[in-house]
Amino acid sequence: MAYKLLSEGHFLFFLFIATNAYDCKPQQDPSTLPPQIPKPNVIYKDVRTTHGVCVRIYVPKSVDPNQKLPLVVYIHGGSFVMLSAFLPPYDDYCYWLAQKASVVVVSIEYRRGKDYPIPIPFNDSWAALKWVASHFSGTGPEELINKHVDFSRVFLVGDSAGGTIVHNMAMRVGLKKPKGLNIKGITLMFPYFWGSKPIGSIEPVNTTLWNGFAKGWLSAGGAALGLDDTRVNPLVDSKLSRLGCQKVLVIIAEKDYLRDRGFYYYKTLSKSGWKGKAEVMEIRGQDHDFQLYYPYLKDAQDMLQHVISFINN
């Protein structure tokens, strides 16, 4: 599994999964891909949507033939430039989430990297969401979604840069109100938010280190937009109260330099006039995205159970 390989120092393996994408090409030689975990308890399928964006769908095998389940649309992290929905650690995580939460998961493989700068990851994710919404009436192009998704229980989940994108997808839903896309809740795990001025007490005071975090946005195509673009700094968004979901779970980690941004997002949203319910969960003693690489730690398991409860409550 991914967390074991990384813990043993398999740097080349990590480098491969960090910079490559499966891209759901039928002609892709499976032997060129790193090993993926067995998925005995789910049906999974890679699909190129009508908008050209690829997704991986996970449906628990325990589902009855016509049973409807909550839908989780997962958007992965990776500083907008690396990692993949189709490879560890995200393939692993979405498999566990589908199995343990008894939900359908649609994991989005947005384009990224130097050839696909910001805002392409945002626009690809929106295109994939609209494709999901096309199944609302039960007549969409993918039968697994038609048969098994309860569109009254749709959730968006993302970590790090994926959390940034999830927030922005919920903003688009609130502002555009697309047909068939009613988001019940979103979960932001260690979201990557930033800004032109340091805030809080944990952000690095070292200028070089602080600039390094800023480059996560700037070098991915955000330089022309600036650090106070509302996509990366929702604290300055005058439209934040129009967030298009009913509830929000923000997860932060005590040792994460992004901790305060996530906490102040929760506070600002709660005071914005938004009509939903927000909660924050802090993981003591842990750092950014620890759950992906050490999923069997008690803290990681407790966090996963909290996300499951948030979805199924």
Protein Blocks (a to p, Z undefined) as FASTA:
>chain_A
ZZlmmmnopaklmmmmmmgcfklpaklcfklpccddddfkbccdddddfkopacdddddf
kbcfklccdddddddehehpgcjfkbcfklmmmmmmmmmnopadddddddedjklccfkl
mmmmmmmmmmmmmmmnopafblklmmmpcfklccdddehjlmmmmmmmmmmmmmnopghi
acfbdcdehiacddfbdehjlbcfblklmmmmmmmmmmnopmmnopmbfklmmmlmmklm
moccfbdcddddfklmklmmmmmmmmmmmmnopabdcdddddehiaehklmmmmmbmklm
mmmmmmmmmmmZZ
